[in-house]
Each structure stands twice: as structure tokens, then as C-alpha cells.
Amino acid sequence: MRSRAEILKDLALLKGNIESLENELSLYGWDSELPLYSISNEDFIFVLKRSINDEIGFDTLINWANSLECRDDLEFKNEAIQELIFELANPGINGDITKRRLQEIVNELQAQNPI
């Protein structure tokens, strides 16, 4: 059995099927006293670029953001990522996801922390 941290990393980088990763994580329960993986700007940009390049669709991106949004076992390297996760997870509130908006987010994050 893989460690919870390994599964969280795969979820954060969207490496695999979201439902399968969530099923693996369900073996560990929901609560965690400490975060086991920290999502960086680079991690977030990696996933957004996959959507910009049509490797993953917007529905998958929304599901991914929803799966990350309220996890106790994940942390975000900065508040901007947490706010962007909320934005992507809730397009009904925050507006439709577009490639243009995703590129704007990538540009903002790269300006904060050039890769």
C-alpha cells in the first residue's frame, strides 16, 4: 500500500484518476493533524498548463480543485494558491474557466516565484 503522502502528491499533480486517488486516500480517513504535502506554485502551474495544452478538460480541473479544497492533509505554499483553488472549484460563483484565465493565473504565479 502506498503512503498517504505519495497519494497526496499524485493528487496535487493530478497524476492519475481523481476518483481512484480519492479511493486510495479514503483508506486513511479524512482528518490529519499535520499536512503531509505542500502544494507549490510549480505544482499548481504544472496542472494548469496541462489544461491549457488540452491534456485535461475544464471539468477535470474543477473536480481536481474540489478534491484539494478542504483537505486537512494538504497545505498550500501561499495564500494565493488556496484562493485560486477556491476559484477553480467554484466556477458558478467565480466565473467560467477559460484558457485565457488559466494563463493569467500561470503568469501571476510565475511572477511571484519565477521558475
N, CA, C and O atoms as CSV, one atom per row, in Angstrom:
chain,resi,resn,atom,element,x,y,z
A,1,MET,N,N,0.845,-1.184,0.000
A,1,MET,CA,C,0.000,0.000,0.000
A,1,MET,C,C,0.891,1.247,0.000
A,1,MET,O,O,1.869,1.331,0.742
A,2,ARG,N,N,0.530,2.205,-0.844
A,2,ARG,CA,C,1.294,3.451,-0.940
A,2,ARG,C,C,1.034,4.328,0.282
A,2,ARG,O,O,-0.007,4.233,0.933
A,3,SER,N,N,2.001,5.171,0.567
A,3,SER,CA,C,1.833,6.084,1.696
A,3,SER,C,C,0.833,7.179,1.332
A,3,SER,O,O,0.616,7.498,0.163
A,4,ARG,N,N,0.241,7.733,2.368
A,4,ARG,CA,C,-0.708,8.823,2.179
A,4,ARG,C,C,-0.022,10.005,1.479
A,4,ARG,O,O,-0.616,10.629,0.601
A,5,ALA,N,N,1.208,10.310,1.855
A,5,ALA,CA,C,1.939,11.428,1.245
A,5,ALA,C,C,2.153,11.199,-0.251
A,5,ALA,O,O,2.043,12.139,-1.039
A,6,GLU,N,N,2.458,9.962,-0.651
A,6,GLU,CA,C,2.645,9.656,-2.077
A,6,GLU,C,C,1.350,9.871,-2.856
A,6,GLU,O,O,1.358,10.424,-3.956
A,7,ILE,N,N,0.253,9.432,-2.279
A,7,ILE,CA,C,-1.042,9.577,-2.945
A,7,ILE,C,C,-1.414,11.053,-3.047
A,7,ILE,O,O,-1.912,11.505,-4.077
A,8,LEU,N,N,-1.167,11.802,-1.966
A,8,LEU,CA,C,-1.458,13.235,-1.981
A,8,LEU,C,C,-0.648,13.962,-3.043
A,8,LEU,O,O,-1.160,14.853,-3.720
A,9,LYS,N,N,0.600,13.586,-3.185
A,9,LYS,CA,C,1.434,14.203,-4.218
A,9,LYS,C,C,0.852,13.920,-5.601
A,9,LYS,O,O,0.780,14.818,-6.439
A,10,ASP,N,N,0.436,12.676,-5.843
A,10,ASP,CA,C,-0.175,12.341,-7.133
A,10,ASP,C,C,-1.463,13.133,-7.352
A,10,ASP,O,O,-1.738,13.574,-8.467
A,11,LEU,N,N,-2.249,13.314,-6.294
A,11,LEU,CA,C,-3.475,14.103,-6.410
A,11,LEU,C,C,-3.135,15.565,-6.702
A,11,LEU,O,O,-3.739,16.180,-7.581
A,12,ALA,N,N,-2.179,16.115,-5.972
A,12,ALA,CA,C,-1.794,17.514,-6.166
A,12,ALA,C,C,-1.294,17.772,-7.584
A,12,ALA,O,O,-1.539,18.839,-8.147
A,13,LEU,N,N,-0.595,16.796,-8.161
A,13,LEU,CA,C,-0.059,16.934,-9.518
A,13,LEU,C,C,-0.986,16.340,-10.571
A,13,LEU,O,O,-0.659,16.321,-11.758
A,14,LEU,N,N,-2.134,15.861,-10.132
A,14,LEU,CA,C,-3.133,15.229,-10.999
A,14,LEU,C,C,-2.498,14.138,-11.857
A,14,LEU,O,O,-2.668,14.094,-13.075
A,15,LYS,N,N,-1.776,13.277,-11.190
A,15,LYS,CA,C,-1.148,12.131,-11.853
A,15,LYS,C,C,-1.971,10.895,-11.516
A,15,LYS,O,O,-1.714,10.195,-10.536
A,16,GLY,N,N,-2.952,10.654,-12.350
A,16,GLY,CA,C,-3.853,9.534,-12.139
A,16,GLY,C,C,-5.293,10.014,-12.136
A,16,GLY,O,O,-5.576,11.207,-12.250
A,17,ASN,N,N,-6.179,9.066,-12.004
A,17,ASN,CA,C,-7.613,9.321,-11.974
A,17,ASN,C,C,-7.998,9.867,-10.600
A,17,ASN,O,O,-7.641,9.279,-9.579
A,18,ILE,N,N,-8.718,10.981,-10.567
A,18,ILE,CA,C,-9.080,11.624,-9.303
A,18,ILE,C,C,-9.858,10.669,-8.405
A,18,ILE,O,O,-9.568,10.554,-7.215
A,19,GLU,N,N,-10.837,9.993,-8.975
A,19,GLU,CA,C,-11.663,9.078,-8.167
A,19,GLU,C,C,-10.819,7.949,-7.574
A,19,GLU,O,O,-10.995,7.589,-6.410
A,20,SER,N,N,-9.917,7.398,-8.359
A,20,SER,CA,C,-9.043,6.333,-7.859
A,20,SER,C,C,-8.137,6.837,-6.738
A,20,SER,O,O,-7.942,6.154,-5.733
A,21,LEU,N,N,-7.588,8.029,-6.917
A,21,LEU,CA,C,-6.724,8.609,-5.893
A,21,LEU,C,C,-7.515,8.893,-4.621
A,21,LEU,O,O,-7.028,8.652,-3.517
A,22,GLU,N,N,-8.730,9.404,-4.773
A,22,GLU,CA,C,-9.573,9.659,-3.600
A,22,GLU,C,C,-9.928,8.357,-2.896
A,22,GLU,O,O,-9.986,8.310,-1.667
A,23,ASN,N,N,-10.167,7.292,-3.674
A,23,ASN,CA,C,-10.453,5.987,-3.059
A,23,ASN,C,C,-9.257,5.485,-2.264
A,23,ASN,O,O,-9.421,4.944,-1.171
A,24,GLU,N,N,-8.061,5.660,-2.802
A,24,GLU,CA,C,-6.858,5.276,-2.059
A,24,GLU,C,C,-6.737,6.075,-0.767
A,24,GLU,O,O,-6.413,5.530,0.288
A,25,LEU,N,N,-7.003,7.368,-0.865
A,25,LEU,CA,C,-6.900,8.229,0.314
A,25,LEU,C,C,-7.962,7.903,1.357
A,25,LEU,O,O,-7.752,8.130,2.549
A,26,SER,N,N,-9.092,7.378,0.921
A,26,SER,CA,C,-10.165,7.058,1.874
A,26,SER,C,C,-9.743,5.982,2.866
A,26,SER,O,O,-10.343,5.857,3.934
A,27,LEU,N,N,-8.727,5.210,2.531
A,27,LEU,CA,C,-8.212,4.200,3.450
A,27,LEU,C,C,-7.548,4.839,4.668
A,27,LEU,O,O,-7.369,4.187,5.696
A,28,TYR,N,N,-7.186,6.108,4.551
A,28,TYR,CA,C,-6.501,6.819,5.628
A,28,TYR,C,C,-7.428,7.718,6.440
A,28,TYR,O,O,-6.982,8.307,7.425
A,29,GLY,N,N,-8.676,7.844,6.072
A,29,GLY,CA,C,-9.556,8.764,6.771
A,29,GLY,C,C,-9.364,10.183,6.265
A,29,GLY,O,O,-8.503,10.439,5.423
A,30,TRP,N,N,-10.155,11.092,6.773
A,30,TRP,CA,C,-10.156,12.460,6.271
A,30,TRP,C,C,-9.236,13.365,7.071
A,30,TRP,O,O,-8.459,14.131,6.501
A,31,ASP,N,N,-9.322,13.278,8.389
A,31,ASP,CA,C,-8.587,14.209,9.254
A,31,ASP,C,C,-7.103,13.896,9.311
A,31,ASP,O,O,-6.679,12.746,9.202
A,32,SER,N,N,-6.331,14.954,9.485
A,32,SER,CA,C,-4.894,14.831,9.655
A,32,SER,C,C,-4.439,15.964,10.558
A,32,SER,O,O,-4.845,17.113,10.381
A,33,GLU,N,N,-3.603,15.638,11.516
A,33,GLU,CA,C,-3.125,16.678,12.433
A,33,GLU,C,C,-2.130,17.605,11.751
A,33,GLU,O,O,-2.052,18.790,12.073
A,34,LEU,N,N,-1.376,17.065,10.814
A,34,LEU,CA,C,-0.375,17.846,10.100
A,34,LEU,C,C,-0.530,17.644,8.601
A,34,LEU,O,O,-0.902,16.561,8.151
A,35,PRO,N,N,-0.245,18.681,7.833
A,35,PRO,CA,C,-0.240,18.498,6.382
A,35,PRO,C,C,0.892,17.547,5.985
A,35,PRO,O,O,1.986,17.594,6.548
A,36,LEU,N,N,0.611,16.692,5.016
A,36,LEU,CA,C,1.593,15.715,4.560
A,36,LEU,C,C,2.189,16.075,3.206
A,36,LEU,O,O,3.170,15.475,2.768
A,37,TYR,N,N,1.589,17.053,2.553
A,37,TYR,CA,C,2.122,17.525,1.275
A,37,TYR,C,C,1.781,18.992,1.143
A,37,TYR,O,O,0.687,19.421,1.512
A,38,SER,N,N,2.714,19.757,0.619
A,38,SER,CA,C,2.537,21.190,0.435
A,38,SER,C,C,2.534,21.503,-1.059
A,38,SER,O,O,3.507,21.226,-1.760
A,39,ILE,N,N,1.439,22.077,-1.539
A,39,ILE,CA,C,1.302,22.395,-2.956
A,39,ILE,C,C,2.006,23.715,-3.249
A,39,ILE,O,O,1.679,24.754,-2.676
A,40,SER,N,N,2.968,23.649,-4.142
A,40,SER,CA,C,3.767,24.822,-4.504
A,40,SER,C,C,3.201,25.495,-5.756
A,40,SER,O,O,2.331,24.951,-6.436
A,41,ASN,N,N,3.714,26.682,-6.039
A,41,ASN,CA,C,3.357,27.354,-7.287
A,41,ASN,C,C,3.659,26.450,-8.480
A,41,ASN,O,O,2.866,26.356,-9.417
A,42,GLU,N,N,4.815,25.788,-8.435
A,42,GLU,CA,C,5.229,24.922,-9.540
A,42,GLU,C,C,4.238,23.768,-9.746
A,42,GLU,O,O,3.904,23.427,-10.881
A,43,ASP,N,N,3.776,23.173,-8.650
A,43,ASP,CA,C,2.783,22.095,-8.746
A,43,ASP,C,C,1.517,22.604,-9.425
A,43,ASP,O,O,0.986,21.971,-10.337
A,44,PHE,N,N,1.046,23.754,-8.967
A,44,PHE,CA,C,-0.191,24.329,-9.471
A,44,PHE,C,C,-0.048,24.681,-10.953
A,44,PHE,O,O,-0.931,24.387,-11.759
A,45,ILE,N,N,1.058,25.304,-11.293
A,45,ILE,CA,C,1.319,25.677,-12.686
A,45,ILE,C,C,1.370,24.427,-13.572
A,45,ILE,O,O,0.849,24.435,-14.687
A,46,PHE,N,N,1.996,23.359,-13.078
A,46,PHE,CA,C,2.087,22.109,-13.829
A,46,PHE,C,C,0.701,21.628,-14.255
A,46,PHE,O,O,0.498,21.256,-15.411
A,47,VAL,N,N,-0.240,21.635,-13.328
A,47,VAL,CA,C,-1.594,21.159,-13.639
A,47,VAL,C,C,-2.312,22.133,-14.568
A,47,VAL,O,O,-2.967,21.710,-15.521
A,48,LEU,N,N,-2.199,23.420,-14.303
A,48,LEU,CA,C,-2.875,24.397,-15.165
A,48,LEU,C,C,-2.377,24.324,-16.600
A,48,LEU,O,O,-3.167,24.419,-17.540
A,49,LYS,N,N,-1.080,24.156,-16.773
A,49,LYS,CA,C,-0.527,24.058,-18.137
A,49,LYS,C,C,-1.054,22.822,-18.853
A,49,LYS,O,O,-1.243,22.844,-20.070
A,50,ARG,N,N,-1.291,21.752,-18.113
A,50,ARG,CA,C,-1.879,20.563,-18.732
A,50,ARG,C,C,-3.270,20.867,-19.278
A,50,ARG,O,O,-3.649,20.355,-20.332
A,51,SER,N,N,-4.027,21.692,-18.574
A,51,SER,CA,C,-5.352,22.075,-19.055
A,51,SER,C,C,-5.242,23.044,-20.228
A,51,SER,O,O,-5.981,22.921,-21.206
A,52,ILE,N,N,-4.335,23.995,-20.138
A,52,ILE,CA,C,-4.118,24.935,-21.241
A,52,ILE,C,C,-3.735,24.172,-22.510
A,52,ILE,O,O,-4.141,24.553,-23.608
A,53,ASN,N,N,-2.958,23.100,-22.364
A,53,ASN,CA,C,-2.497,22.303,-23.506
A,53,ASN,C,C,-3.468,21.191,-23.899
A,53,ASN,O,O,-3.112,20.295,-24.664
A,54,ASP,N,N,-4.686,21.250,-23.378
A,54,ASP,CA,C,-5.760,20.292,-23.708
A,54,ASP,C,C,-5.453,18.853,-23.289
A,54,ASP,O,O,-6.013,17.917,-23.860
A,55,GLU,N,N,-4.579,18.663,-22.311
A,55,GLU,CA,C,-4.325,17.312,-21.789
A,55,GLU,C,C,-5.415,16.905,-20.804
A,55,GLU,O,O,-5.726,15.722,-20.664
A,56,ILE,N,N,-5.992,17.892,-20.125
A,56,ILE,CA,C,-7.116,17.645,-19.218
A,56,ILE,C,C,-8.169,18.715,-19.465
A,56,ILE,O,O,-7.845,19.862,-19.772
A,57,GLY,N,N,-9.415,18.333,-19.330
A,57,GLY,CA,C,-10.513,19.262,-19.582
A,57,GLY,C,C,-10.845,20.118,-18.367
A,57,GLY,O,O,-10.358,19.873,-17.263
A,58,PHE,N,N,-11.671,21.110,-18.586
A,58,PHE,CA,C,-12.070,22.007,-17.505
A,58,PHE,C,C,-12.861,21.267,-16.425
A,58,PHE,O,O,-12.718,21.570,-15.240
A,59,ASP,N,N,-13.696,20.300,-16.821
A,59,ASP,CA,C,-14.449,19.532,-15.815
A,59,ASP,C,C,-13.500,18.784,-14.891
A,59,ASP,O,O,-13.722,18.734,-13.681
A,60,THR,N,N,-12.454,18.207,-15.447
A,60,THR,CA,C,-11.453,17.515,-14.625
A,60,THR,C,C,-10.747,18.495,-13.715
A,60,THR,O,O,-10.484,18.187,-12.553
A,61,LEU,N,N,-10.437,19.675,-14.231
A,61,LEU,CA,C,-9.780,20.707,-13.434
A,61,LEU,C,C,-10.666,21.129,-12.260
A,61,LEU,O,O,-10.176,21.314,-11.146
A,62,ILE,N,N,-11.950,21.280,-12.505
A,62,ILE,CA,C,-12.902,21.639,-11.443
A,62,ILE,C,C,-12.951,20.529,-10.400
A,62,ILE,O,O,-12.896,20.802,-9.200
A,63,ASN,N,N,-13.054,19.289,-10.846
A,63,ASN,CA,C,-13.084,18.152,-9.908
A,63,ASN,C,C,-11.796,18.069,-9.097
A,63,ASN,O,O,-11.823,17.775,-7.902
A,64,TRP,N,N,-10.674,18.327,-9.752
A,64,TRP,CA,C,-9.372,18.328,-9.074
A,64,TRP,C,C,-9.347,19.391,-7.979
A,64,TRP,O,O,-8.967,19.115,-6.842
A,65,ALA,N,N,-9.754,20.606,-8.331
A,65,ALA,CA,C,-9.759,21.693,-7.354
A,65,ALA,C,C,-10.687,21.368,-6.184
A,65,ALA,O,O,-10.356,21.643,-5.031
A,66,ASN,N,N,-11.835,20.790,-6.477
A,66,ASN,CA,C,-12.756,20.385,-5.407
A,66,ASN,C,C,-12.140,19.329,-4.501
A,66,ASN,O,O,-12.362,19.338,-3.291
A,67,SER,N,N,-11.376,18.430,-5.077
A,67,SER,CA,C,-10.776,17.360,-4.275
A,67,SER,C,C,-9.663,17.883,-3.367
A,67,SER,O,O,-9.339,17.250,-2.363
A,68,LEU,N,N,-9.077,19.029,-3.708
A,68,LEU,CA,C,-7.999,19.625,-2.902
A,68,LEU,C,C,-8.505,20.632,-1.884
A,68,LEU,O,O,-7.866,20.863,-0.857
A,69,GLU,N,N,-9.646,21.225,-2.168
A,69,GLU,CA,C,-10.073,22.444,-1.488
A,69,GLU,C,C,-10.108,22.364,0.042
A,69,GLU,O,O,-9.654,23.300,0.699
A,70,CYS,N,N,-10.607,21.327,0.609
A,70,CYS,CA,C,-10.811,21.299,2.067
A,70,CYS,C,C,-10.040,20.186,2.772
A,70,CYS,O,O,-10.443,19.753,3.851
A,71,ARG,N,N,-8.971,19.729,2.202
A,71,ARG,CA,C,-8.216,18.628,2.811
A,71,ARG,C,C,-7.333,19.132,3.951
A,71,ARG,O,O,-6.616,20.122,3.802
A,72,ASP,N,N,-7.391,18.444,5.082
A,72,ASP,CA,C,-6.537,18.761,6.229
A,72,ASP,C,C,-5.109,18.292,6.016
A,72,ASP,O,O,-4.181,18.800,6.646
A,73,ASP,N,N,-4.933,17.319,5.128
A,73,ASP,CA,C,-3.608,16.721,4.956
A,73,ASP,C,C,-2.786,17.407,3.865
A,73,ASP,O,O,-1.679,16.972,3.551
A,74,LEU,N,N,-3.332,18.481,3.289
A,74,LEU,CA,C,-2.619,19.292,2.304
A,74,LEU,C,C,-2.467,20.710,2.834
A,74,LEU,O,O,-3.307,21.211,3.581
A,75,GLU,N,N,-1.384,21.335,2.431
A,75,GLU,CA,C,-1.245,22.760,2.693
A,75,GLU,C,C,-0.813,23.425,1.397
A,75,GLU,O,O,-0.385,22.766,0.449
A,76,PHE,N,N,-0.934,24.732,1.379
A,76,PHE,CA,C,-0.590,25.500,0.196
A,76,PHE,C,C,0.572,26.400,0.557
A,76,PHE,O,O,0.560,27.045,1.606
A,77,LYS,N,N,1.579,26.449,-0.306
A,77,LYS,CA,C,2.785,27.228,-0.024
A,77,LYS,C,C,2.475,28.704,0.198
A,77,LYS,O,O,3.216,29.404,0.887
A,78,ASN,N,N,1.372,29.174,-0.392
A,78,ASN,CA,C,0.974,30.561,-0.160
A,78,ASN,C,C,-0.537,30.690,-0.286
A,78,ASN,O,O,-1.213,29.818,-0.832
A,79,GLU,N,N,-1.043,31.788,0.227
A,79,GLU,CA,C,-2.483,32.011,0.250
A,79,GLU,C,C,-3.068,32.156,-1.157
A,79,GLU,O,O,-4.229,31.818,-1.385
A,80,ALA,N,N,-2.275,32.651,-2.087
A,80,ALA,CA,C,-2.759,32.831,-3.462
A,80,ALA,C,C,-3.213,31.496,-4.056
A,80,ALA,O,O,-4.240,31.434,-4.733
A,81,ILE,N,N,-2.456,30.438,-3.806
A,81,ILE,CA,C,-2.835,29.127,-4.346
A,81,ILE,C,C,-4.161,28.678,-3.742
A,81,ILE,O,O,-5.028,28.165,-4.449
A,82,GLN,N,N,-4.314,28.870,-2.450
A,82,GLN,CA,C,-5.561,28.484,-1.796
A,82,GLN,C,C,-6.749,29.246,-2.394
A,82,GLN,O,O,-7.806,28.659,-2.622
A,83,GLU,N,N,-6.582,30.537,-2.645
A,83,GLU,CA,C,-7.645,31.331,-3.252
A,83,GLU,C,C,-7.936,30.870,-4.679
A,83,GLU,O,O,-9.093,30.852,-5.099
A,84,LEU,N,N,-6.902,30.500,-5.422
A,84,LEU,CA,C,-7.086,30.035,-6.795
A,84,LEU,C,C,-7.763,28.674,-6.836
A,84,LEU,O,O,-8.552,28.399,-7.740
A,85,ILE,N,N,-7.463,27.822,-5.867
A,85,ILE,CA,C,-8.159,26.535,-5.765
A,85,ILE,C,C,-9.656,26.793,-5.587
A,85,ILE,O,O,-10.486,26.162,-6.242
A,86,PHE,N,N,-9.988,27.726,-4.695
A,86,PHE,CA,C,-11.397,28.083,-4.485
A,86,PHE,C,C,-12.020,28.595,-5.784
A,86,PHE,O,O,-13.136,28.211,-6.132
A,87,GLU,N,N,-11.308,29.451,-6.491
A,87,GLU,CA,C,-11.809,29.999,-7.756
A,87,GLU,C,C,-12.117,28.876,-8.750
A,87,GLU,O,O,-13.184,28.859,-9.364
A,88,LEU,N,N,-11.185,27.946,-8.904
A,88,LEU,CA,C,-11.372,26.858,-9.875
A,88,LEU,C,C,-12.443,25.873,-9.428
A,88,LEU,O,O,-13.163,25.322,-10.260
A,89,ALA,N,N,-12.554,25.649,-8.136
A,89,ALA,CA,C,-13.525,24.683,-7.625
A,89,ALA,C,C,-14.957,25.204,-7.707
A,89,ALA,O,O,-15.911,24.430,-7.631
A,90,ASN,N,N,-15.101,26.512,-7.863
A,90,ASN,CA,C,-16.430,27.126,-7.811
A,90,ASN,C,C,-16.673,28.071,-8.987
A,90,ASN,O,O,-16.846,29.273,-8.786
A,91,PRO,N,N,-16.686,27.543,-10.208
A,91,PRO,CA,C,-16.865,28.433,-11.365
A,91,PRO,C,C,-18.242,29.096,-11.392
A,91,PRO,O,O,-18.402,30.155,-11.997
A,92,GLY,N,N,-19.232,28.490,-10.749
A,92,GLY,CA,C,-20.560,29.099,-10.695
A,92,GLY,C,C,-20.552,30.411,-9.931
A,92,GLY,O,O,-21.344,31.309,-10.216
A,93,ILE,N,N,-19.659,30.519,-8.966
A,93,ILE,CA,C,-19.529,31.733,-8.157
A,93,ILE,C,C,-18.507,32.677,-8.775
A,93,ILE,O,O,-18.706,33.892,-8.804
A,94,ASN,N,N,-17.417,32.111,-9.266
A,94,ASN,CA,C,-16.252,32.902,-9.664
A,94,ASN,C,C,-16.120,33.150,-11.158
A,94,ASN,O,O,-15.208,33.859,-11.586
A,95,GLY,N,N,-16.994,32.593,-11.941
A,95,GLY,CA,C,-16.915,32.784,-13.391
A,95,GLY,C,C,-16.327,31.560,-14.085
A,95,GLY,O,O,-15.599,30.768,-13.486
A,96,ASP,N,N,-16.660,31.433,-15.349
A,96,ASP,CA,C,-16.218,30.287,-16.130
A,96,ASP,C,C,-14.699,30.212,-16.218
A,96,ASP,O,O,-14.001,31.226,-16.210
A,97,ILE,N,N,-14.219,28.994,-16.299
A,97,ILE,CA,C,-12.797,28.752,-16.507
A,97,ILE,C,C,-12.534,28.842,-18.002
A,97,ILE,O,O,-13.244,28.242,-18.809
A,98,THR,N,N,-11.512,29.592,-18.354
A,98,THR,CA,C,-11.101,29.720,-19.753
A,98,THR,C,C,-9.591,29.535,-19.829
A,98,THR,O,O,-8.884,29.696,-18.835
A,99,LYS,N,N,-9.116,29.203,-20.995
A,99,LYS,CA,C,-7.661,29.093,-21.179
A,99,LYS,C,C,-6.990,30.436,-20.897
A,99,LYS,O,O,-5.893,30.487,-20.341
A,100,ARG,N,N,-7.645,31.495,-21.277
A,100,ARG,CA,C,-7.079,32.829,-21.031
A,100,ARG,C,C,-6.904,33.057,-19.526
A,100,ARG,O,O,-5.856,33.532,-19.086
A,101,ARG,N,N,-7.937,32.717,-18.733
A,101,ARG,CA,C,-7.845,32.901,-17.281
A,101,ARG,C,C,-6.766,31.998,-16.695
A,101,ARG,O,O,-6.018,32.422,-15.814
A,102,LEU,N,N,-6.679,30.764,-17.170
A,102,LEU,CA,C,-5.640,29.861,-16.667
A,102,LEU,C,C,-4.251,30.406,-16.962
A,102,LEU,O,O,-3.354,30.309,-16.124
A,103,GLN,N,N,-4.065,30.982,-18.154
A,103,GLN,CA,C,-2.765,31.562,-18.493
A,103,GLN,C,C,-2.472,32.774,-17.619
A,103,GLN,O,O,-1.325,32.985,-17.224
A,104,GLU,N,N,-3.489,33.572,-17.313
A,104,GLU,CA,C,-3.296,34.706,-16.401
A,104,GLU,C,C,-2.815,34.219,-15.028
A,104,GLU,O,O,-1.921,34.814,-14.427
A,105,ILE,N,N,-3.418,33.136,-14.546
A,105,ILE,CA,C,-3.028,32.575,-13.249
A,105,ILE,C,C,-1.582,32.090,-13.304
A,105,ILE,O,O,-0.798,32.355,-12.394
A,106,VAL,N,N,-1.236,31.383,-14.371
A,106,VAL,CA,C,0.144,30.904,-14.539
A,106,VAL,C,C,1.108,32.091,-14.505
A,106,VAL,O,O,2.131,32.046,-13.822
A,107,ASN,N,N,0.778,33.144,-15.240
A,107,ASN,CA,C,1.643,34.326,-15.286
A,107,ASN,C,C,1.796,34.966,-13.902
A,107,ASN,O,O,2.893,35.367,-13.514
A,108,GLU,N,N,0.679,35.056,-13.162
A,108,GLU,CA,C,0.717,35.634,-11.815
A,108,GLU,C,C,1.614,34.813,-10.894
A,108,GLU,O,O,2.433,35.364,-10.158
A,109,LEU,N,N,1.454,33.502,-10.941
A,109,LEU,CA,C,2.248,32.631,-10.057
A,109,LEU,C,C,3.719,32.633,-10.437
A,109,LEU,O,O,4.592,32.588,-9.571
A,110,GLN,N,N,3.988,32.683,-11.726
A,110,GLN,CA,C,5.391,32.735,-12.153
A,110,GLN,C,C,6.033,34.058,-11.760
A,110,GLN,O,O,7.225,34.093,-11.453
A,111,ALA,N,N,5.275,35.139,-11.765
A,111,ALA,CA,C,5.814,36.429,-11.349
A,111,ALA,C,C,6.147,36.428,-9.862
A,111,ALA,O,O,7.097,37.085,-9.434
A,112,GLN,N,N,5.360,35.685,-9.069
A,112,GLN,CA,C,5.617,35.573,-7.629
A,112,GLN,C,C,6.884,34.781,-7.357
A,112,GLN,O,O,7.663,35.098,-6.458
A,113,ASN,N,N,7.066,33.749,-8.155
A,113,ASN,CA,C,8.143,32.804,-7.903
A,113,ASN,C,C,8.644,32.271,-9.248
A,113,ASN,O,O,8.259,31.174,-9.653
A,114,PRO,N,N,9.490,33.023,-9.938
A,114,PRO,CA,C,9.921,32.608,-11.275
A,114,PRO,C,C,10.524,31.197,-11.273
A,114,PRO,O,O,11.311,30.832,-10.400
A,115,ILE,N,N,10.124,30.428,-12.276
A,115,ILE,CA,C,10.612,29.047,-12.403
A,115,ILE,C,C,11.843,29.052,-13.280
A,115,ILE,O,O,12.429,27.998,-13.528
